[in-house]
């Protein structure tokens, strides 16, 4: 057996991994809880936005976050990694704090966008540092360590944020700002640019756009696609009927097709006088199909937290904690009694004896923001007693907190990060013996099964346990599929340009974020709440995952024949 001597990692490698942990603490400490914060009532410290507004924010901002690194990475190569680190922290640190200070929709949108711009400056630089500070002898281990650091930050961040939000939502954003502020220390005093071949890194923005044209398509294609995406965002935000959007897009595509037919294409023509051209057709098709995977994946962050809060009774988990870990109950299922007792008189004024089930459910939706899920009979009795003066708000709040408290949704979602930290390396080592595509399909199917299981947690006595099992199954599918989705790029990209194509792999994640957010906002409002069919919503997400798996099989067969 041949022994390979692995070179030690450079100091920049360890500094970059340290900064990655703190940046992920900030991002996941906020983003895992963002669905809850955006839709929580203002009286409870949230923004009080609708689920459709939530979907718009969670779709559009991460969409831009994953697209911008194509440009910010080129800027970092030209102007220096250390400088770009400092710029990113200077943008993110105040922006995270301001997220908790603004309350109107467009003000929050602009500050959230600033966070995304800062994160987009950081993302390519930290990955580039790992790439530059490793070599052929240690690169595989280096990126394995880096991926573990990502998930350590993703695991710890929501735990701390979930604890401090019981005190005040403002503290969530203060903590995120502090995590980013800490990163100034290693960036200023310990980070040193790793040595590299500078001749390979002086890419101008023009070169970046030429690369995009080679990989994705020309300017005419962008002119056809980008307005359609922007129109989708506007349609969702303005509440315009979707059929109007489809008619408008169809007319826009027809206009572009007619223009393409009428012009004479030549290499010297201006970009708008060229025919629509797709770059690497197999790669573009793969990105479009893989978008379905990310649409399903991001429901873990956009939809699952609010679904657990509104529909899943996690009392079974609270009982288990009280029996086996009683000291953890106040941390994992904490209730702010002052906020709850302050909200009860307002709920009591809305209640009347003839209230139907739909109206009563709306009161229940208001109440779950205070981390208690009260059965209908107890809800009616308690509010009636409060109206008649037979019980004080403080006493009723204490009773309900004791009997009906719920586990924080972010802690259940966080189980996935913990599993990845513990199991990802072992699973990756085990599945590396098989080809990428079959394992990618298999993992996507498992992930889809996990997302479908989420829907069965609503209305069950063991709802909390059901969702925990769903998250575990989902995470196993993620650990199987996600690394293989990147590995498969090497099979369809030109061998001499694999690294360049990997940079554009994130376009699928950008589109996945966009459609995941918009779909989440619509489905949660129309299917889960208005139709009161949350299971149907999760089955819809699962169907998208299964359709993605089938499309991958068809695509791979087509690619082999081609």
C-alpha positions, 0 to 999 in steps of 0.5 A: 500500500502506498502512503501519501504524505499529507502537507500541513495546512497553512495558517490562513486555512485555520483562520478562514475556518474560524471566521466561517464558524462565526459567520455561520453563527450569525447567518443561521442564528438569524435565518433559521428563525427568520420565518418565525420572526417575519410572521410573528405579531408585532406585539410579540416583537415580530414584524407581523408580515404575511406568509406571502411577504415572508416567501418573497423575502426568503426567496429573493434575498438568498437568490441574490446572495447566491448569484452575487459571488460570481462578481464578488469573487472576481473583485476579491481576486483582483483587490485582495482577500483580506480587503474583501473580508474586511469589507464584508464584515463592515457591511454585515455587522451593522446590517444584522443589528439594523434588521432588528430595528426596522419594521416596515416591509421595504426597510427590512428588505433593504437591510436584508439585502445589505446582509446578503451583499456582505455575505456574498462578499464573504462566501467566495473569499473564504472558499477561495482561501481554503482552495489556495491554502491546500494542495493535492495532498490535503485538499480533500481533507481541507474541504471536509474540515471546512464543511464541518465548520459550516455545520458547527456554526449552523448547529450552535447559532440557532441554539443561542438565538433560540434562547435569547429570543425568549428574552427579546427578538432584538437580542437575536440580531445583536448576537448576529452582529456580535458574531460578525464583529468578532471576525474583525479580530482574525481578519485584522491581526491573524489573516495572511493572504496565502501564496498563489499564482496571481497570473491566474486570478486577475479576472476582470468583470468582462472576463467573468461575463464572457465565462458566463456566456460560455457556461450559461448562455449569451446576453440575449438569453439573459434578456429573455430570462431575467425579466421573466424572473423579475416579473415573477417576483413582482407578481408575487409581491403585488398579488397579481393573478398567476394566470396574468403572469403566465400570459405575460411571460408567454408573450415575452418569450414569443417576442424574443423568438420572433426577434431571433428569427428576424435577425441575421446572426454574426460574430461581430454583431452587437449582443442584442443583434445575436440569436438566443444561445444557450451555453453548455446545454447539458450543464444548463439542463442539469442546473434547471433540474437540480433547482427542484432539489433545492426548492425542496431542501430550502423548505426546511428553513422557510416552511418547517419552522412556521409549520411546527409553530402553527400545526404541530403539537410538540407536547410529547417532546416536552413530556420526554424532556421533563422525564429524562432531562428536566433541567433542559425544559426551560431552555428548549421549551421556554415561555415568556410569561410576561408576554403571554399574560400581556397578550391574553386580554386582547385574545379574550376580547376577540373571543365570543361563545358563538365563534366558529372553528375557523375563527377559533383557529385564528385565535390559536394561530395568534397564541402559538406565537407565545410557544403554547398550543392550547386545545380548542376546549381548553382555549374556549374555557380559558378565554371565557373565564378570563372574560368573566373575571374568574381567572387573572391573565398571569394565572392563566398564562402560568397554567397554559405554560405548564400544560401546553408549552412547546419546543422551539421549532428552530431546535427541531430543525437544528437536529439536521445540523447536528446529524451532519456534524456527526455523520457526514464524513462517515456517510461520504466515505461509505457512498464514495464507491458508487457513481454520483448520479444513482446516489444523487437520485437515491438521496433525493428520494430519501429527502422527499420521503422526509419532507412528506413525513413532516406533514403527518406531524399535524394533529397527531398526539406524537406530532413532535416525535413525527417531525423529529423523525422526518428531519432525521430522514430528510438529513440523511437524504441531504447528506447522501445527495448534496455532495454528489450533486457537486461531484456530478458536475465533474462528469458533465463539465469539460475536463479542463474547466471543471473548477469554472463550472463548479462556480456556476453550480451555485446558480441552481441554489440561487434559483432554488432559493427563489422558487422555494421562498415564493412557493412556500409563501403561496402554499402555506397561505393557500393550502396549509392555512386557507384550505386547512390542508397542511399535509397536501402542502408537504406532499406537493413539496415531496412530489417536486422532489420525486419529479426531480429524481425522475428527471435526473434519471431521464437526463442521465440517459439522454446525456449518455445517448448524446 
